[in-house]
Amino acid sequence: MNERQHADLIQRGLGDLTGLDYPLSDERTAELVVTALTEDKADNDITTIATILSDRHSRCMLVARRPGVVCGINLAIATFQHCDPKVVIRKEAKDGDAVERGAILLYINGNAHGLLSAERVALNFMQRLSGIATLTSQYVSSVEGTHAKILDTRKTTPGWRLLEKYAVRCGGGVNHRNDLSGSVLIKDNHLAALDGDVKLAVARARAVAPQAKVEVECDNLDQVSLALKAGADIIMLDNMGLAEMREAVQMISGRAVVEASGGVNLQTVKGIAQTGVDWISVGALTHSPPALDLALDFEL
């Protein structure tokens, strides 16, 4: 397989999981907003009801308190609009934008009750998703100069997967399979149930899902060799050391996409990328990103 064919194989493996199209319909966005506001009992915000006149109007700004990458603008806007259908919002940033500390993301003008009752839910949406996008961008920057792509995993918040994977894309990362039906990933537990027979696992996968890409998780070089002989499209190097990864990359020699997984953090990712792997999957992008510090500042 020449270099062009290998590049085509990598792109086919990624599919169209790199675009920045917002993943939810208007209806699904509205449902999510209502669920969050109901959980927060925003219609019974006793502090606001007790202290603020019902006809009071206010102006405020949604501001970044730390530099980062923005994500979740649509959800924040939908939250404010639900609490005040007449609210006027001017966008100063869009999802995927890198912003500096102090950047204004939204100007908002509306009923004070609505703005105050929507505040926390709107910030929760944006802080979580912007945190994912920001962390992803840090990983992407760390492997700059290599050809490795940063991928997410299925370690997502239940019910939020489409949004969190969208946030990864906003940060410059790439999505791994979205769900269990997306592709075949033969992991150690699948192999354990087949007495370690990699060839049989791949053959059965090809027979049942001939259209799907087949990936095999490998813990050692012997398994890499077996996965290659079985014709795997993608070979995952799971928790291997750098020297072993380099040897695996040389062994595979472009005949399959090479993915590294396990033990990946911001301190190790550059070295992993320099072994020559094609993909690096990072569970931390979605299971433990720090929230981006955002705030809603009211004008007096």
C-alpha positions in Angstrom: 0.0 0.0 0.0 1.5 3.3 -1.1 1.3 6.6 0.9 -1.7 7.9 -1.0 -3.6 4.6 -0.5 -2.8 4.7 3.2 -4.1 8.3 3.4 -7.3 7.3 1.7 -7.7 4.4 4.1 -7.4 6.8 7.1 -9.9 9.2 5.6 -12.4 6.4 4.9 -12.0 5.3 8.5 -12.9 8.8 9.7 -15.9 9.1 7.4 -17.7 12.5 7.8 -17.1 12.8 11.5 -15.1 16.0 11.3 -17.7 18.7 10.3 -19.0 21.5 12.5 -22.7 21.1 11.8 -24.7 21.5 15.0 -26.0 18.0 15.7 -29.4 18.5 17.2 -32.7 19.6 15.6 -34.5 22.6 16.9 -37.0 20.2 18.5 -34.4 18.2 20.3 -32.6 21.4 21.4 -35.9 22.7 22.9 -36.5 19.4 24.7 -33.1 19.4 26.3 -33.5 23.0 27.4 -36.9 22.3 28.9 -35.6 19.3 30.7 -32.7 21.3 32.2 -34.9 24.2 33.2 -37.5 21.9 34.8 -34.7 20.2 36.8 -33.6 23.6 38.0 -37.3 24.7 38.7 -36.6 27.9 36.8 -40.3 28.7 36.8 -40.2 28.9 40.6 -37.0 31.0 41.1 -38.0 32.3 44.4 -35.0 34.6 44.8 -35.7 36.4 41.6 -39.5 36.5 42.2 -39.0 37.9 45.7 -36.4 40.6 44.8 -36.9 41.8 41.2 -40.0 43.5 39.7 -41.6 41.4 37.1 -41.4 44.1 34.4 -37.8 44.9 35.0 -35.6 44.8 31.9 -31.8 44.2 32.0 -28.8 44.1 29.8 -26.0 41.5 30.3 -23.1 39.9 28.6 -21.9 36.3 28.5 -18.2 36.6 29.0 -15.2 34.3 28.9 -13.2 34.5 32.1 -10.5 32.2 30.7 -9.2 31.7 27.2 -10.6 28.7 25.4 -12.7 27.4 22.5 -16.4 28.2 22.5 -19.1 25.6 22.1 -22.8 25.5 23.1 -24.0 28.9 21.8 -27.2 27.5 20.3 -28.2 25.9 23.6 -27.5 29.1 25.6 -29.5 31.1 23.2 -32.4 28.6 23.3 -32.3 28.7 27.1 -32.7 32.5 27.3 -35.4 32.5 24.6 -37.4 29.9 26.5 -37.4 32.0 29.6 -38.0 35.2 27.7 -39.5 34.8 24.2 -38.9 38.5 23.5 -35.2 38.5 24.5 -32.8 40.2 22.1 -29.5 38.5 21.6 -26.5 39.5 19.6 -23.8 36.9 18.9 -20.2 37.9 19.1 -18.8 34.4 18.8 -19.7 31.1 17.2 -19.0 27.5 18.1 -15.4 26.6 17.3 -14.1 30.1 17.9 -10.9 30.5 20.0 -11.4 33.4 22.4 -9.3 35.2 24.9 -10.0 36.1 28.5 -12.6 38.8 28.7 -14.1 38.1 25.3 -17.8 38.8 25.0 -19.7 35.9 23.5 -23.3 37.2 23.7 -25.0 40.5 24.3 -28.4 39.9 25.9 -31.3 42.3 26.5 -34.5 41.2 28.0 -36.8 40.6 31.0 -34.7 40.4 34.2 -36.7 37.5 35.5 -36.1 35.5 32.4 -32.4 36.3 32.2 -31.7 35.4 35.9 -33.8 32.2 35.8 -32.0 31.0 32.6 -28.5 32.0 33.7 -27.2 28.8 35.4 -28.7 26.4 32.8 -27.3 28.4 29.9 -23.8 28.6 31.6 -23.9 24.8 32.4 -24.5 24.0 28.8 -21.7 26.2 27.5 -19.1 25.6 30.3 -19.3 21.8 29.8 -19.2 21.9 26.0 -16.6 24.7 25.8 -14.5 22.7 28.3 -14.5 19.7 26.0 -13.7 21.9 23.0 -10.9 23.7 24.8 -9.2 20.5 26.1 -9.5 18.9 22.7 -7.7 22.0 21.1 -4.9 21.6 23.6 -4.4 18.0 22.5 -4.5 19.0 18.9 -1.9 21.7 19.4 0.3 19.2 21.3 0.6 16.9 18.2 1.1 19.7 15.7 3.8 18.8 13.3 2.9 15.1 13.2 0.2 13.5 11.1 -1.6 12.0 14.1 -5.3 12.9 14.6 -6.9 13.3 18.0 -10.0 11.2 18.5 -12.6 10.9 21.2 -14.2 7.7 22.6 -17.7 6.6 23.7 -16.9 7.7 27.3 -19.5 10.3 27.2 -22.2 11.7 29.5 -25.4 9.5 28.9 -27.8 11.5 26.7 -25.2 14.1 25.7 -23.1 12.0 23.3 -23.9 13.9 20.1 -23.3 17.3 21.8 -20.0 16.2 23.4 -18.7 14.7 20.2 -19.7 17.9 18.4 -17.7 19.8 21.0 -14.6 17.6 20.2 -15.0 18.6 16.6 -15.3 22.3 17.6 -11.9 21.8 19.3 -10.3 20.4 16.1 -10.6 16.8 17.1 -12.2 13.9 15.2 -14.9 11.5 16.3 -14.4 7.8 16.7 -17.5 5.7 16.1 -20.6 7.4 17.5 -22.2 4.2 18.8 -22.0 0.4 18.8 -23.5 0.2 15.3 -21.0 2.5 13.7 -18.2 0.1 13.1 -16.7 -3.2 14.4 -14.3 -2.8 17.3 -13.1 -6.2 18.6 -11.8 -5.6 22.1 -10.0 -7.8 24.6 -13.3 -9.1 26.1 -14.6 -10.1 22.7 -11.4 -12.0 22.1 -11.5 -13.6 25.6 -15.0 -15.0 24.7 -13.5 -16.5 21.6 -10.4 -18.0 23.3 -8.2 -15.3 21.7 -9.0 -16.3 18.1 -8.4 -13.0 16.2 -8.8 -14.6 12.8 -12.2 -16.0 13.7 -13.4 -12.7 15.2 -12.5 -10.8 12.1 -14.0 -13.4 9.8 -17.3 -13.4 11.7 -17.4 -9.6 11.6 -16.8 -9.5 7.9 -19.6 -12.0 7.4 -22.2 -10.2 9.5 -21.2 -6.6 8.7 -19.4 -6.6 5.3 -19.8 -2.8 4.9 -18.3 -1.9 8.3 -14.7 -1.1 9.1 -13.1 -3.7 11.4 -10.8 -2.7 14.2 -8.9 -5.0 16.5 -7.6 -4.0 19.9 -4.1 -5.4 20.5 -2.1 -5.5 23.7 1.1 -6.9 22.2 3.0 -7.3 19.0 1.9 -11.0 18.6 -1.7 -9.7 18.5 -0.7 -7.0 16.0 0.7 -9.7 13.7 -2.5 -11.8 14.0 -4.7 -8.8 13.3 -2.7 -7.9 10.2 -3.0 -11.5 8.9 -6.7 -11.4 9.6 -7.1 -8.3 7.5 -8.2 -5.7 10.1 -8.8 -2.2 8.7 -7.7 -0.5 11.9 -5.4 -1.8 14.6 -5.5 -0.3 18.1 -2.3 -0.4 20.1 -3.7 -0.5 23.7 -1.4 0.7 26.5 1.8 0.0 24.7 5.1 1.7 25.5 6.6 4.0 22.9 9.3 1.5 21.7 6.6 -1.2 21.2 4.4 1.3 19.4 7.2 2.2 17.0 7.8 -1.4 16.3 4.1 -2.0 15.7 3.9 0.9 13.3 6.8 -0.5 11.3 5.3 -3.9 11.3 1.9 -2.6 10.0 3.7 -0.4 7.5 0.6 1.3 6.2 -1.5 -1.8 5.7 -4.0 -0.7 8.3 -4.8 2.5 10.2 -2.9 2.5 13.5 -4.6 3.9 16.6 -3.0 4.4 20.0 -5.1 4.3 23.1 -4.4 4.2 26.9 -2.1 6.2 29.0 -2.7 9.3 26.9 -2.5 12.8 28.5 -1.1 16.2 27.6 2.4 15.2 28.8 2.5 11.9 26.8 0.6 12.7 23.6 3.4 14.3 21.7 5.7 11.3 22.1 2.9 8.9 21.1 2.2 11.0 18.0 5.9 10.8 17.1 5.9 7.0 16.9 4.0 7.4 13.6 0.5 6.3 14.7 -2.4 7.7 12.7 -5.0 8.2 15.4 -4.7 8.8 19.2 -8.0 8.2 21.1 -8.3 10.2 24.3 -11.2 9.3 26.7 -10.4 12.3 28.9 -11.7 14.7 26.2 -15.3 13.8 27.3 -15.1 12.0 30.6 -13.0 14.6 32.6 -12.6 18.0 30.9 -12.4 21.0 33.2 -15.3 23.4 32.6 -14.4 26.6 30.8 -14.9 29.6 33.1 -17.7 31.7 31.7 -19.9 34.2 33.4 -23.1 36.3 32.8 -22.3 39.9 33.7 -25.3 42.3 34.2 -25.0 46.0 33.5 -26.1 48.2 36.4 
